[in-house]
Amino acid sequence: MKVLVTPRSFGKSNPHLFDRLRNAGLTIVRNDTGSILSEDAMIERIHDCEGLIVGIDPVNARVLDAAPKLKAIAKYGVGLDNIDCALCKERHIAVSRTVGANSNAVADYAFGLMLAVARNIPLIDKKAKIGDWGKIQSLDLYQKTLGIVGLGAVGKCVAKRAQGFSMHVLAYDIYTDPDWAAANNVTYTDLDTLCRESDFISLHAALTNDNARMISQERLALMKKTAILINTARGELVDEDALLKALQEKKLYGAGLDVFTIQPPNNPAWYALDSVVIGSHTASSTIGATTMMGEMAVSNLLRDLNKA
């Protein structure tokens, strides 16, 4: 029985994960490209596999059609937008995810981006290293308003961190947890109000057909000129052309973006903005998070393949 493993960080800090798979009688097919696999690369590797541990590589209808033996998919992460879950259900392919494994790591990174953009840390560092020790005025986080879009596992971790900065926290989510919100001084509101009133807006919603480009040109126009947008979720949640224009025209203070619709972004204008801190979809890439995601993904896969 073969299993394809695509995430590049899988097993780096805990190589025994490969032993767990082999000891269960599985033959491992690895992603040896050093990058996210394309559809064609997935098809080339998955055709005779019964199991799949996958990151953000495409698992669409074309890939699934090339995998007639596939029985189980273990997502190395939580977002399932790269997987055709409806077709998996139709074909009785089990799909699991590693809920909670990377929540704290992503929340840490989101806060790191807030600080980096608000305090102009990358720009100050760049100038200081060439001998420019001039002062650059920046923004405060302390006692400001943070709007969290998606108050799930990661969003709640971000809200907890905001308490240390005495921030006023607003939240928008189609599913609410009023008891948790009340206990943690979080106020639910609608998305337009959140955009209008927040000094920082951090996106932690799962991507669905209903919320693509939820941060639209119209909602960007509602934001304060001193607002900062943070996205560690999915690039497709944002109208990126409208965001780029708003930043170029200084209608927003800045943005911290770990994700883009196309990764890496192919518009060179993104790289010319000092007001933007760009990440390589790396928010969850800590030793602790990747270790936990790997352990959970292997356990989920072995369970669904009846190899546990």
N, C-alpha and C positions, 0 to 999 in steps of 0.2 A: 504494500500500500504506500503510495507516494503522497507527500504533502509539499506544497509550494510555500516558501517563506519569503515575503518581499520586503519587509521593513529593514532599512539599512542599519538601524540601531539595535535591532533584535539580537540579543545574546552578546553584545559587546561587553557589558559589565557582568554578565552572568552566563558564560558559555555552556554551563551545564544544562541550559535549556535544550540545546541540541541533543544532549545525552538523554534527556527525558523523552524526547520524540523518538530517538533511535531505540531506546530500551522498550518502547511500546510497540516496536516492530515496524516503524515508519521509515521510509526512505526520503531523505530531504532533498528537495530541489531549491536552490538558493538564488537570490537576486545577486548576480555577480557584476552588475553594471555600475554600481556606485551611484545610481540615480533612481528616481521614480520610474517604474516600468510603463511603457506605452501600451496601448491596446495590443499591438502586434507582438510586443515582447511578452505580454501576459499570455497571449494565445500560444506562442511558441513553447512556453514552459508548463502550461496548465493542462494540456490536452489529456493526459492520462493520470491526473492527480485526483485523489478522493478527498483531500483536505487542503485548506488554504488559510494561512495566517497572513493578513494583509494590512497595509497602512492606508495610504491615500491613492494607491494605484487603482486604475479603473477596473471595476467588476460589473460591466454593463451587459446588455443582452448578447452582444457579439462575443464577448469573452466567455460568458456562461454557455453559449451555444457550442463553443469549442471545448467544453469540459463536461462531457456526458457522464463521467464517473463521479463528479463532485458531489459530496454528501454533507460537508460542513465547512463553514467559513467562520473564522475567529478574527474579528476586527481588533487590531492592535491600536486601541483608541476608543472613542465613543461615537464619533460622527459616522453615520451610515449613508451619507449622500453620494458616495462613490460606488455604492452597491445597489444593484437593481433588486431591492428586497421583495417586490411584488413577484418577480419572476422566480426568485428563490423560494418563496412560499408556494408558488404553483408547482415547482419541481421538488418540493419537500426537502430543500437544502436548509439545514439548520444554520442560523446566523446569530452569533453572539458578539458581545462587546465588553470592554474592560472598564465598566462604570466605576468612577471614583479613583481609578489608579493614578491619573495625572492631574486631578483637580487642583491640588495645592501647588504643583509646579507651574501650571498655567496661570493661576492666580498671582503667584509671585512675579511671573514675567509681565503680566498685565500691569501690576503696580510698578515694576521696573520701567516699563515704557512710559507710564504716567510721569514718573520722576524725571526720566531722561528727556522727555519732550518739554515738560513744564519748566525745568531748570536748565534747559539747553546744554545738557551734559556732553553729548557728542561734539557739538560745535565748540564749546569751551575747550574740550580736550584737544580737538584738531588745531585750534589757534594757539593754545599753550605750547604744543609740541613744535611749532615753528617760531616760537619766541614772542608771540603776541599775547601779552599778559593784561590786556585791557579788560575792563569789567563789562560783562554782558548782563543786562537786567533780565530777570525771568519771573515766572509766576509761582505763587504759593499753592500747596495742596491743603495745608492745615485749615480746617473748618470750612472748606469749600464744599460744593454740592456735587456728588457723584451720582450719575445715572447709570444703572446696570440694566442692560437689555438681555433678558434671559436669566432668571433667578433660579437656575438649577444648581447642580453640584459645584461647578466652577464659580458661578455668580455668587453663591452663598459664601464661598471662600474669599472672594474679593470683598464682599460686604464686611466680613469679619476683619479683614485687614484695614478697611476704611475706618473702623472704630479707633484704631491706634492714631489716626490723624484727625480725630474728632470731626469727621466729615458727616454731612447730612446726606443720607442715602435714599435715592428714589429708585424704583424698580418697575420694569414693564415685563410682563410674561402672560401668555394666554392661559397658563396654568398657575394658580396662586397657592401659596402656603401661608395663610394669614397668621397662624399661630407662631410660626418661625419668624415671620416679618415683625410681628408685634414684639416678640422677645428680643429681637436684635435691632430695634429702632429703624426699620426699613419701611418706607411708605410706598405702596403701590400707586401707580398713576398711569394715564394713557401715554402712548409713545410721543405724541406731539408735545404734551406738557413736559415730559422728560427732556426732550430735545431743547425746548425753550428755556428751561430753568437750570439745566445742569452746566457746571463748569467743566466736568469731565464726563465723557460718555464711553462706557466700556461694553463691547459686544460679546455676549456669551450664549447666543441662541443657536440651536441646531438649524441647519439650512433645510427648508422645505419649499415646496412649490408655491406656498402662500406668502413667504416672507423674503423672497429674492428681491434685492434692491430696496429693502425696507428703509434703509437710510438713503432716501431719494434726494433729488435736487431740491424739492420743496421742503423736506425736513432739514436739510443742511442749511437752508435759508432761515429756518427758525432759530438756529443755534447762535449763541453769543459769539462776537468776534474774538473773544478771549477763550473760547471753548477748545477743548482738545478731544479728538476722537481716537479711541483705542480699539483695535480689532485683532483678537487672538482666536477668533472663531472660524469664519469662512469669508473669503473675499467677496463672494456673490451676495452677501448681505448688504453690500454698499454699491451705490452707483458710482463707480470709480472715476469715470470721466467728470462727473459733477463734483466729486470730492477734489480731484486734482485742480480743477478750475477754481474752486473756492479757496484752496490753499495758495494757488498762484496769485489770486487777486486779494489775498490777505483778509478774506472774510471769515477765516478760522485761524486760531493761533498756531495749531499744529496737529499732527497725527502720529500715532505709533501703530504701525501695521506689520503684523507678523504673517499675514495671509493676503493673497491676491487671487483674483479669478484665474489669471495665468501666472504661473510661478516658475521662474522669476518674472516680474513684469517686463514686458517688451517695449514699453514707452520710456525713452530715455529721460523724459521730463521728471519722472519720479526721483531719479538719482541726483537731480540738480537742486533739490529743495532742502535747505538746512532745517526747515521746520518739520521735516518728516524723519522719523527713525524707522528704518526698515529691518525686519527680521526674515529669516529664511524658513518660516513655518517651524520654528524651533522651540516654541514656548513649553512644550512638554518634555523637552530633551534634557532631563536631569538623570543622574545615576539612579536616584530613588524611584523616579517615575517610570523610567524604562525597565528597571528591574521588576517593578510591580506589574506593569503592563505585560511584560513577557511571561511572567509566572501565571497571570490570570488567563492570557491568551492560550497558553499551552494547556492549562487545566480545562478551559472551555472546549478546546478542540478535541482533547482526548475523551472528554465526557461525551461529546456529540458524535464521536466516531466509535463509541463503546470500547474505548481503549483504556479508560481510567482504572 
